[in-house]
């Protein structure tokens, strides 16, 4: 029996086969298509995504953005596409697989120079980051929201 690739890896494979390299919009559209036609993905998606992109756009092209939870890099690509060359997005995920797939997804979208994906628990990673951040997007385990918000406010 042939084993299916892990969901995040399958999404990356689908993007490589169907999206235009260096085009963030194409990568996001292809991930939306994968989620509709192939396998469910936990992404901000094409309905809520414009709200998030607008928030980052309003923060400015040189904004510093923090994301907690990367999964496949969808929201990181969405936000990084609104940043200029001096803008930076830092994304933390406890999963090494999420960090690996998200890094490759952002690179494929042409945004690898604006995003840094960090692997590890937020409780350890947050204290190592240099503040302040213009936008913080919390999209990881719901049970960590309160504790991580308190860490960020410190």
Secondary structure as UniProt FT lines:
FT   HELIX           7..18
FT   TURN            21..22
FT   HELIX           24..37
FT   HELIX           45..59
FT   TURN            61..62
FT   STRAND          64..68
FT   TURN            71..72
FT   HELIX           74..80
FT   TURN            81..82
FT   TURN            85..86
FT   STRAND          88..93
FT   HELIX           96..108
FT   TURN            109..110
FT   TURN            112..114
FT   STRAND          115..119
FT   HELIX           122..125
FT   HELIX           126..128
FT   STRAND          135..138
FT   HELIX           142..144
FT   HELIX           145..153
//
